[in-house]
Amino acid sequence: MKTIFRLLAFLCATTFLITAAQATTLYRDPQFKVKVVRNLEYATGAVNQPAAGKRTLSLDLYEPASDVPTKRPAMIAIHGGGFLFGDKSEMTNLCREMAARGYVCASINYRLVPDDPPGKAKSGEAKTEDQYTRTVMAAVDDASHAAHWMEENAAKYHVDAGRLFIGGSSAGAVVSMLYAYNPEHKAPRVRAVADFWGTMGPRVTWIKKGGAPLFIVHGTEDDTITVSAARQIDARAREVGLPHQTFIIEGMGHSIPLNFEVGGETLLQHLVDFFYKHIGH
């Protein structure tokens, strides 16, 4: 009889372990420790301040530390700050969450208004952009450099360059969308984009059918970038048939915690599920 009980106990324990293992889904559920490598140079960018020259552009890389190295999906995370200030450390929590699920996540620094990027002029034309516009487009170029760096270092960090995601908050969302939907950027392409309280303004027409699916979060009480920006982007996505998911959060301002729950799930989990849907298997 004791032998039978021991056998039953063993079978129950084994069933529990198998069920628990099955309940953990790679790229959806947190399951790995995270390794962080800080201040990797991914490019240099031209600046005019504090003196004309090149600024080193760096990123922090978050990797699953205890997985079996394979071709992992990757994300480029871009901080906010109105293009005036901000730092890659602001995306630590998001990158840790993504890496714990199996992604490689790069949080990047990029050129800001105080750097006074010189901008680009077309052949035979003078530079007519104002400093702020030059900075925005320089930041988009920096995101492009980061994407190329990820592609060039794919083997080293066990990244699948064909499964690249991008996203950010505020200015970082602006950069993410202008990179992802810029008709002049042919590669590397991204699988999906996360827009946390960003805007595209008149460049919203860059969103076309066949573009990267878009995840949108915005608060109705945002007085920095008003919720009309999210509604404009959502309307454009609907118009062209772009796969997207939009969360307009009543009563929230310009920054919403990713642990904020909507429909019984956190915004973070909604993001993870959205990316998972478009990850490619």
Rosetta blueprint (number, residue, H / E / L):
1 M L
2 K H
3 T H
4 I H
5 F H
6 R H
7 L H
8 L H
9 A H
10 F H
11 L H
12 C H
13 A H
14 T H
15 T H
16 F H
17 L H
18 I H
19 T H
20 A H
21 A H
22 Q H
23 A H
24 T L
25 T L
26 L L
27 Y L
28 R L
29 D L
30 P L
31 Q L
32 F L
33 K L
34 V E
35 K E
36 V E
37 V E
38 R E
39 N E
40 L E
41 E E
42 Y E
43 A E
44 T E
45 G E
46 A E
47 V E
48 N L
49 Q L
50 P L
51 A L
52 A L
53 G E
54 K E
55 R E
56 T E
57 L E
58 S E
59 L E
60 D E
61 L E
62 Y E
63 E E
64 P E
65 A L
66 S L
67 D L
68 V L
69 P L
70 T L
71 K L
72 R E
73 P E
74 A E
75 M E
76 I E
77 A E
78 I E
79 H L
80 G L
81 G L
82 G L
83 F L
84 L L
85 F L
86 G L
87 D L
88 K H
89 S H
90 E H
91 M H
92 T H
93 N H
94 L H
95 C H
96 R H
97 E H
98 M H
99 A H
100 A H
101 R L
102 G L
103 Y L
104 V E
105 C E
106 A E
107 S E
108 I E
109 N L
110 Y L
111 R L
112 L L
113 V H
114 P H
115 D H
116 D L
117 P L
118 P L
119 G L
120 K L
121 A L
122 K L
123 S L
124 G L
125 E L
126 A L
127 K L
128 T L
129 E L
130 D L
131 Q H
132 Y H
133 T H
134 R H
135 T H
136 V H
137 M H
138 A H
139 A H
140 V H
141 D H
142 D H
143 A H
144 S H
145 H H
146 A H
147 A H
148 H H
149 W H
150 M H
151 E H
152 E H
153 N L
154 A L
155 A L
156 K L
157 Y L
158 H L
159 V E
160 D E
161 A E
162 G E
163 R E
164 L E
165 F E
166 I E
167 G E
168 G E
169 S E
170 S L
171 A H
172 G H
173 A H
174 V H
175 V H
176 S H
177 M H
178 L H
179 Y H
180 A H
181 Y H
182 N L
183 P L
184 E L
185 H L
186 K L
187 A L
188 P L
189 R L
190 V L
191 R L
192 A E
193 V E
194 A E
195 D E
196 F E
197 W L
198 G L
199 T L
200 M L
201 G H
202 P H
203 R H
204 V H
205 T H
206 W H
207 I L
208 K L
209 K L
210 G L
211 G L
212 A L
213 P L
214 L E
215 F E
216 I E
217 V E
218 H E
219 G E
220 T L
221 E L
222 D L
223 D L
224 T L
225 I L
226 T L
227 V L
228 S H
229 A H
230 A H
231 R H
232 Q H
233 I H
234 D H
235 A H
236 R H
237 A H
238 R H
239 E H
240 V H
241 G L
242 L L
243 P L
244 H E
245 Q E
246 T E
247 F E
248 I E
249 I E
250 E L
251 G L
252 M L
253 G L
254 H L
255 S L
256 I L
257 P L
258 L L
259 N L
260 F L
261 E E
262 V E
263 G L
264 G L
265 E E
266 T E
267 L H
268 L H
269 Q H
270 H H
271 L H
272 V H
273 D H
274 F H
275 F H
276 Y H
277 K H
278 H L
279 I L
280 G L
281 H L
